[in-house]
Amino acid sequence: MPPPRTRARRLPAQLSAALLTAGALTALPAASAHAAGSVVKVTGGQGDWQLTVDGRPYQIKGLTWGPSVADADRYMPDLRSMGVNTVRTWGTDASSKPLFDSAAAHGIKVVAGFWLQPGGGPGSGGCVDYVADTAYRSQVLTEIPQWVQTYKDHPGVLMWDVGNESVLGLQNCYGGAELERQRDAYTTLVDEIARKIHAVDPDHPVTSTDAWVGAWPYYKRNAPALDLYAVNSYNGVCDVRAAWEQGGYTKPYIVTETGPAGEWEVPDDANGVPQEPSDQAKADGYTRAWGCVTAHRGVALGATMFHYGTEYDFGGIWFNLLPAGQKRLSYYAVKRAYGGDTAHDDTPPVVSGLSVEGGADAVQAGRDLVLDVRAADPDGDPITYEVLVNSNYLDGGKQLVSLPFTSPGAGRLKVTAPDRPGVWKVYVKATDGHGNVGVETRSVRVVPPAVGGTDLALGRPAVASSFQQSYGDCPCPAANAVDGKPTTRWASDWSDPQWIRVDLGARTAFRHVQLVWETSYAKAYTVQTSDDGQNWQTVRTVANGDGGVDDFDVTGTGRYVRVNGTARGTGYGYSLYEFGVYD
């Protein structure tokens, strides 16, 4: 099976930045004893395994853990009410004890992770040379067993999970034959760590998580000390069984992340960005995933589905069961799957339709954007709406920004479109006043507002005080700002002042200017005219520019029109996609 597309899913908030550094496992406390520690075993034989805790069968009905450790006592009772018996973490250190304590107090156990670089995606961790970096190998071989010694008798521990998605993630560091050497070296190190853990703690199994079953041959070949395998698999989770059967494996497995299709698995929508599943489709994704896990009896020993998180951002809306603490259809789907009592639950509003009046492919910047929303609450609760936008596909921003709206009636919500061209995500949030939320999202392509008349600057000669000759998508000469292409730009040096001017060819009257800024915009600038390119007259002054599209009427006459920037809005230079001058 080929590896999945590179994942954009960010690490959960509780995985501290310290775990991604070479010194992540330092500052070990003295070991503490817990007489109530459990004995956890993988028992049985080929195709007929089970997990036991103190001799009793134990099927993992789990979720990955997202909230702050400090909030563990707040959320553990809710997890128990869902039928959850296990949570999974990505790192174990001194901060883990309150989570273990709270989990044990509420009858929940922890799949305790240990982070190994690089993790599953760009930015998740640095690239380690597992063939040659003996210092890193020595460090983790020393420190991970020390943390196991610290917590091995804690009643909250279920098993140890060494690494997360690094067999896949190493493709972001190496290629070809070297990638194969690194993957072999990494999984050999995992085996060494597993042996050391077993020497310290014979009472808890050891596994290692990766992002696709294509990693399992490496573990089969190089890591015989693992008690079981582990895989993160979302839309492909129902294919794991076939891969296990075809691979001739002799160990059971758990699914350590699963749920609805991820951003890397869905087709692109009409605006060329991943088409996010609906709330109902996401809920169905959890139900389907659990069904496929439990269908592989005697081999798949359970799952920790993704994600019991509260972040209310781009990734949180895609995966979290309770963003901002509000419960979604997916929350209740997991609760039903795990046997929680839902008989008396008030459930979320269902947003069954969301469309953009006039189409989502050409929404004019700064103009009215009208959404048609179809929503209903199963319990008859009144629905309160909120409209939010996100710029992830413009600049990587993850936050959601709430927009004021009016309601013209008949399920229509009217907002002002963002003023930065590009593809935005628009979200409609429907709440019921009982802690539940339905969320639906669409992408919209924001374009500069239409301007009547002729663009006198289009294709005319343009020069600038400076331009970037090589950086990112550059060279970025002045001509790019008057070529009529929304994806090319002029970019200046990173200093003040800077200017760009266009030669209209003859003295010409104009009545409108439209400037389409890239992220690096002008905070303060003037629009000027000249007949000779030497003597300038200011026809417009802007002192509080905020980027996006500056679209204004102006009265001017001249052969040359210049934008003279005096204060940048960022630490970079000035950057214009389009410089339009209209008659």
C-alpha positions in Angstrom: 0.0 0.0 0.0 1.5 3.4 -0.9 2.1 6.0 1.8 -0.6 8.6 2.3 -0.2 12.1 1.0 1.9 14.3 3.3 -0.3 15.2 6.3 -1.2 18.7 7.3 -2.7 17.7 10.6 -1.0 19.5 13.4 0.1 18.0 16.6 -2.4 18.2 19.5 -1.8 21.0 21.9 -0.8 18.9 24.9 2.3 17.7 23.1 4.7 20.3 24.3 7.3 21.8 22.1 9.9 20.4 24.5 9.1 16.9 23.3 10.3 17.9 19.8 13.8 18.8 20.9 16.8 16.7 21.5 16.6 17.4 25.2 12.9 16.5 25.5 13.3 13.7 28.0 15.4 15.4 30.6 14.7 16.6 34.2 13.6 13.1 35.5 12.0 13.0 38.9 12.5 10.3 41.5 10.5 7.2 40.8 7.3 6.9 42.7 5.6 3.6 43.6 1.9 2.8 43.1 0.9 -0.5 44.7 -2.2 -0.5 42.5 -0.3 -0.8 39.2 -2.0 -3.3 36.8 -0.5 -6.2 35.0 -1.3 -5.9 31.3 -0.6 -8.7 28.8 -1.2 -9.6 25.2 -2.5 -13.2 25.5 -3.6 -15.9 23.1 -2.1 -17.0 19.8 -2.1 -16.3 16.1 -5.4 -14.7 15.1 -6.9 -15.3 18.6 -5.2 -12.6 20.7 -6.7 -10.4 23.4 -5.5 -7.8 25.8 -5.9 -8.5 29.5 -5.6 -6.2 32.5 -5.1 -8.1 35.7 -6.3 -11.3 33.9 -9.5 -9.8 32.6 -10.2 -9.1 28.9 -9.8 -5.5 27.9 -10.9 -4.0 24.6 -9.5 -0.5 24.1 -12.3 1.9 23.6 -10.2 5.0 23.5 -9.7 8.6 22.3 -6.6 10.6 21.8 -6.2 13.2 24.6 -6.3 16.9 23.7 -7.1 19.1 26.7 -4.5 20.5 29.1 -3.3 18.1 31.7 -4.5 20.6 34.3 -8.1 20.0 33.0 -7.9 16.2 33.3 -10.3 16.1 36.3 -12.8 18.3 34.4 -12.9 16.0 31.4 -12.3 12.5 32.7 -15.9 12.1 34.0 -17.2 13.0 30.5 -15.0 10.5 28.9 -16.3 7.8 31.2 -19.8 8.8 30.4 -19.0 8.1 26.7 -17.9 4.6 27.5 -14.2 5.5 27.0 -11.7 3.4 29.0 -8.5 4.6 27.4 -6.8 7.8 26.3 -3.6 8.1 24.3 -0.8 10.6 24.5 2.2 11.4 22.4 4.7 12.2 25.1 5.5 11.2 28.6 7.5 13.3 31.1 7.2 15.0 34.4 4.0 16.8 33.4 2.2 13.4 32.8 1.6 12.5 36.4 -1.6 14.5 36.9 -3.1 13.0 33.8 -2.2 9.4 35.0 -3.6 10.3 38.4 -6.9 11.6 37.1 -7.3 8.8 34.6 -6.8 6.1 37.2 -9.2 7.9 39.6 -11.9 7.7 36.9 -11.2 4.1 35.8 -9.4 5.1 32.6 -6.0 3.9 31.4 -3.4 5.6 29.3 -1.5 4.5 26.2 1.6 6.5 27.2 3.6 7.8 24.2 7.2 8.6 23.8 8.1 11.0 21.0 10.9 10.2 18.6 11.9 12.7 15.8 10.9 13.5 13.1 7.2 12.5 13.7 4.8 12.3 10.8 5.0 15.6 8.9 7.1 18.7 8.2 7.4 20.8 11.3 6.6 17.9 13.7 10.2 17.5 14.7 13.8 17.8 13.4 15.5 15.3 11.1 17.6 12.8 13.0 20.3 10.7 11.3 19.3 7.3 12.9 22.3 5.6 11.2 25.0 7.9 12.5 23.7 10.1 15.3 24.8 8.0 18.3 24.3 10.8 20.8 20.5 10.9 20.1 20.2 7.2 20.1 22.1 7.0 23.4 19.9 9.7 24.9 16.6 8.1 24.2 17.9 4.6 25.1 18.7 6.0 28.5 15.9 8.4 29.2 12.8 6.6 27.9 13.5 3.6 30.2 13.9 6.0 33.1 10.5 7.5 32.5 9.1 3.9 32.3 10.8 3.2 35.7 9.1 6.4 37.1 5.5 5.4 36.0 5.6 1.6 35.6 3.6 1.0 38.8 1.1 3.7 38.2 -2.5 2.3 37.9 -3.2 4.7 35.0 -0.7 3.1 32.6 -2.0 0.6 30.0 1.0 0.3 27.7 3.9 2.2 26.2 3.9 3.6 22.7 7.4 4.4 21.2 7.3 7.0 18.4 4.6 8.4 16.2 4.6 8.2 12.4 8.3 8.5 12.0 8.7 5.7 9.4 6.5 7.7 7.2 7.9 11.1 8.4 11.4 10.2 7.5 10.4 10.7 3.8 10.5 14.4 4.6 14.2 14.1 5.5 15.7 11.5 3.2 15.1 9.8 -0.2 16.1 6.7 -2.1 18.4 4.2 -0.6 19.3 6.5 2.3 15.6 6.6 3.3 15.6 2.8 3.5 18.7 2.8 5.6 17.2 5.4 7.9 13.9 3.5 8.2 15.7 0.3 9.1 17.9 2.1 11.6 14.8 3.8 13.2 12.8 0.6 13.6 15.9 -1.1 15.0 16.2 1.6 17.6 12.5 1.1 18.4 13.3 -2.5 19.1 16.2 -1.6 21.3 14.0 0.7 23.3 11.3 -1.9 23.6 13.8 -4.4 25.0 15.0 -1.9 27.6 11.4 -1.1 28.5 10.7 -4.8 29.0 13.7 -5.1 31.2 12.4 -2.3 33.5 8.7 -3.1 33.2 7.6 -6.6 32.3 4.0 -5.9 33.2 3.0 -3.5 30.3 3.1 -4.2 26.6 5.2 -2.0 24.2 4.0 -0.9 20.8 5.1 1.7 18.2 2.7 3.8 16.1 3.1 4.7 12.4 0.9 6.4 9.8 0.4 3.6 7.3 0.6 -0.2 7.2 3.5 0.2 4.8 5.6 0.8 7.9 4.8 -2.7 9.3 7.3 -4.6 7.2 10.1 -2.6 8.8 8.8 -3.4 12.3 8.4 -7.1 11.3 12.0 -7.2 10.1 13.7 -5.0 12.7 11.5 -4.9 15.9 10.6 -8.3 17.1 10.5 -7.1 20.8 7.3 -5.2 20.2 4.3 -6.9 21.7 1.9 -5.5 19.1 1.8 -3.1 16.2 -0.1 0.3 16.1 -1.3 2.3 13.1 -2.9 5.7 12.5 -5.4 5.2 9.7 -8.4 7.4 8.9 -10.3 6.9 5.6 -8.3 3.7 5.0 -8.9 2.1 8.3 -11.1 -0.6 6.8 -8.2 -1.7 4.6 -5.9 -2.4 7.6 -7.3 -5.9 8.0 -6.5 -7.0 4.5 -3.0 -5.5 4.8 -2.4 -7.4 8.0 -3.6 -10.7 6.4 -1.6 -10.2 3.3 1.5 -9.2 5.2 1.8 -12.5 7.1 2.1 -10.7 10.4 2.3 -12.6 13.7 1.4 -9.9 16.1 -2.0 -8.2 16.9 -2.4 -4.4 16.5 -4.3 -1.4 17.8 -5.5 1.6 15.8 -4.0 4.6 17.6 -5.7 7.3 15.5 -8.8 7.0 13.3 -12.0 8.8 12.4 -13.3 10.6 9.3 -11.3 11.2 6.1 -8.5 13.6 6.7 -7.5 16.6 4.7 -4.9 14.5 2.9 -7.5 11.9 1.8 -10.4 13.9 0.4 -10.8 15.2 -3.2 -10.4 18.9 -3.9 -13.5 21.0 -4.3 -14.3 23.4 -7.2 -11.9 26.0 -5.7 -9.0 23.5 -5.6 -8.8 22.9 -1.9 -9.6 19.7 0.1 -13.4 19.2 0.4 -14.1 18.9 4.1 -16.7 16.3 5.0 -20.0 17.4 6.5 -20.7 17.0 10.2 -22.9 14.0 9.5 -20.2 12.4 7.2 -17.6 12.9 10.0 -19.9 11.2 12.5 -20.4 8.3 10.1 -16.7 8.1 9.7 -16.2 7.3 13.4 -19.0 4.7 13.3 -17.5 3.1 10.3 -14.0 3.1 11.7 -15.1 1.4 14.9 -17.0 -1.2 13.0 -14.0 -2.1 11.0 -11.7 -2.3 14.0 -14.1 -4.6 15.9 -14.7 -6.8 12.9 -11.1 -7.9 13.0 -11.7 -10.1 16.0 -8.8 -11.6 17.8 -6.3 -9.3 16.0 -7.4 -5.7 16.3 -7.5 -5.1 20.1 -9.2 -1.7 20.0 -8.7 1.9 19.0 -8.0 5.4 20.3 -9.9 7.5 17.9 -8.9 11.0 17.1 -9.7 13.4 18.8 -10.9 14.4 22.2 -9.8 18.0 21.7 -11.2 21.4 22.4 -9.3 23.6 20.0 -11.6 25.8 17.9 -9.5 26.3 14.8 -9.0 24.9 11.3 -7.9 21.5 12.5 -10.2 21.5 15.5 -13.3 21.9 13.3 -12.1 19.0 11.1 -11.4 16.5 13.9 -12.3 17.6 17.4 -15.3 16.0 19.1 -15.9 19.1 21.2 -14.3 22.3 19.9 -14.5 25.0 22.5 -16.2 22.4 24.7 -19.3 22.1 22.5 -20.4 18.6 21.5 -20.8 17.6 17.9 -22.5 14.8 16.0 -19.2 13.0 16.1 -19.1 13.1 19.9 -22.4 11.2 20.1 -21.3 8.8 17.3 -18.3 7.8 19.4 -20.5 7.6 22.5 -22.9 5.2 20.8 -20.0 3.1 19.4 -18.5 2.7 22.8 -21.8 1.8 24.5 -22.3 5.0 26.4 -25.9 5.8 27.5 -27.4 8.3 25.0 -31.0 7.8 25.9 -31.4 11.1 27.6 -28.9 13.2 25.5 -29.9 16.4 23.9 -28.2 16.2 20.5 -26.7 18.9 18.2 -28.4 20.8 15.4 -27.9 19.3 12.0 -26.8 21.6 9.2 -28.0 19.7 6.2 -27.2 22.4 3.6 -24.9 25.3 3.0 -24.5 27.2 -0.2 -23.3 30.6 -1.5 -25.7 32.7 -3.4 -24.3 33.6 -6.8 -21.6 30.8 -6.5 -18.5 30.3 -4.4 -16.0 30.7 -7.2 -16.0 34.5 -7.6 -17.0 36.3 -4.4 -16.1 40.0 -4.6 -13.7 41.2 -1.9 -15.4 43.5 0.7 -18.9 43.0 -0.8 -21.9 41.2 0.4 -21.6 37.4 0.8 -24.9 35.7 1.4 -25.1 32.1 2.7 -28.2 29.9 2.3 -28.3 27.6 5.4 -30.6 24.7 6.0 -30.5 23.5 9.6 -32.8 21.8 12.1 -32.5 20.7 15.7 -33.6 17.1 16.5 -34.9 18.2 19.9 -36.7 21.2 18.6 -34.3 23.6 20.4 -34.0 27.2 19.0 -30.8 27.6 16.9 -28.3 30.4 17.3 -25.9 31.0 14.3 -22.4 32.3 14.0 -20.4 32.9 10.8 -16.6 32.5 10.8 -13.8 32.6 8.2 -10.3 31.0 8.0 -7.3 31.9 5.9 -5.5 28.6 6.0 -5.3 28.2 2.2 -4.0 31.8 1.8 -1.3 32.0 4.5 -1.5 28.9 6.7 -3.5 30.7 9.4 -5.4 28.3 11.6 -7.6 30.6 13.6 -11.3 31.2 12.9 -12.5 34.8 12.8 -16.1 35.6 13.6 -17.9 37.9 11.3 -20.9 40.1 12.1 -24.0 39.1 10.0 -27.5 40.0 9.3 -30.3 37.6 8.5 -32.5 38.6 5.6 -34.7 35.7 6.4 -35.5 32.2 4.9 -32.3 30.7 6.3 -30.1 33.4 4.7 -27.1 34.9 6.5 -25.4 38.0 5.0 -21.8 39.0 5.9 -19.1 41.1 4.3 -16.6 39.0 2.4 -13.0 39.2 3.4 -11.0 41.8 1.4 -8.0 39.6 0.6 -8.3 37.7 -2.6 -7.8 33.9 -2.5 -9.5 30.9 -1.2 -11.1 31.2 2.2 -13.0 28.7 4.3 -16.4 29.9 5.6 -18.0 28.2 8.5 -21.5 28.3 9.8 -21.9 27.3 13.5 -25.3 26.3 14.8 -25.7 26.0 18.6 -28.7 24.8 20.6 -28.1 26.4 24.0 -27.4 23.0 25.6 -23.7 22.7 24.9 -24.1 21.2 21.4 -22.9 22.5 18.0 -23.3 21.7 14.4 -20.7 23.1 12.0 -20.8 23.2 8.2 -18.1 24.7 6.0 -17.5 25.7 2.4 -14.6 27.3 0.5 -15.1 30.5 -1.3 -12.8 32.1 -3.8 -12.5 35.8 -3.1 -11.7 38.0 -6.1 -11.0 41.7 -6.5 -14.3 43.7 -6.9 -15.3 44.3 -10.5 -14.5 47.7 -11.8 -16.3 49.4 -14.7 -14.2 51.0 -17.5 -10.8 50.1 -18.9 -7.7 49.3 -16.9 -5.3 51.8 -18.4 -2.3 50.3 -16.7 -2.8 46.8 -18.1 0.3 45.7 -20.0 1.9 49.1 -19.9 5.6 49.6 -19.0 6.2 49.7 -15.2 9.3 50.3 -13.1 10.0 50.3 -9.4 12.5 51.6 -6.9 13.6 48.0 -6.4 12.4 44.4 -6.9 13.2 41.0 -5.4 15.3 39.0 -7.9 15.2 35.7 -6.1 13.1 34.7 -3.1 10.2 32.2 -3.0 8.2 32.8 -6.2 10.5 35.7 -7.4 11.9 37.3 -9.5 9.1 39.8 -8.9 9.6 42.8 -11.2 7.3 45.8 -11.5 5.7 44.4 -14.7 4.1 41.6 -12.7 1.7 44.1 -11.1 0.3 45.2 -14.4 0.1 41.9 -16.3 -3.5 41.1 -15.4 -2.5 37.8 -13.7 -3.7 37.5 -10.1 -0.9 35.1 -9.1 2.1 37.2 -10.1 3.4 40.1 -8.1 5.8 42.9 -7.7 7.9 42.7 -4.5 10.3 45.4 -3.2 13.3 45.3 -1.0 12.6 45.2 2.7 13.0 48.9 3.5 11.1 52.2 3.3 10.4 54.1 1.2 9.7 52.1 -2.0 7.6 53.0 -5.1 6.2 51.5 -8.3 5.0 53.5 -11.3 3.3 52.8 -14.5 3.6 54.7 -17.8 0.2 55.2 -19.4 1.9 56.4 -22.7 0.3 59.8 -22.8 -1.3 62.3 -20.4 -4.6 60.5 -19.4 -7.4 61.2 -17.1 -8.5 58.4 -14.7 -11.1 58.0 -12.1 -10.4 54.8 -10.1 -7.5 52.9 -8.7 -7.5 49.3 -7.5 -4.5 47.8 -5.6 -4.4 44.1 -4.8 -1.9 43.5 -2.0 -0.1 40.3 -1.2 0.5 39.6 2.5 3.2 42.2 2.5 1.2 45.4 2.2 1.6 49.1 2.6 0.4 50.6 5.8 1.0 54.2 4.6 1.3 55.3 1.0 0.3 57.9 -1.6 -1.0 57.7 -5.1 0.7 60.3 -7.3 0.6 61.5 -10.9 3.2 63.1 -13.1 3.5 64.3 -16.7 7.3 63.9 -16.8 8.2 61.2 -14.3 10.0 63.8 -12.1 7.5 66.1 -10.6 4.7 64.5 -8.7 1.3 65.5 -7.5 -0.5 63.5 -4.8 -4.1 62.6 -5.5 -4.7 60.1 -2.7 -3.2 59.6 0.8 -3.6 56.4 2.8 -2.4 56.4 6.4 -4.0 53.3 7.8 -3.8 50.6 5.1 -4.6 47.0 6.2 -3.8 45.1 3.0 -6.2 43.1 0.9 -7.8 45.1 -1.8 -7.7 48.9 -1.8 -10.4 50.0 -4.2 -11.2 53.7 -4.4 -12.4 56.5 -6.7 -9.9 59.2 -7.3 -9.6 62.1 -9.7 -6.3 62.3 -11.5 -4.6 63.1 -14.8 -1.1 62.4 -15.9 1.1 60.1 -18.0 2.7 58.4 -15.0 0.9 57.0 -12.0 2.9 56.0 -9.0 2.2 54.3 -5.6 4.8 55.6 -3.2 5.0 53.5 0.0 6.3 55.2 3.1 5.5 52.6 5.8 5.3 48.9 5.4 2.6 46.9 7.1 4.9 43.9 7.8 8.6 43.3 8.3 9.0 42.4 4.7 8.8 44.6 1.6 5.9 45.9 -0.4 4.2 43.4 -2.6 1.4 44.0 -5.1 -0.4 41.5 -7.2 -2.3 44.1 -9.3 -2.0 47.8 -9.8 -5.1 48.9 -11.8 -5.8 52.4 -13.0 -9.2 52.9 -14.6 -10.8 55.5 -16.8 
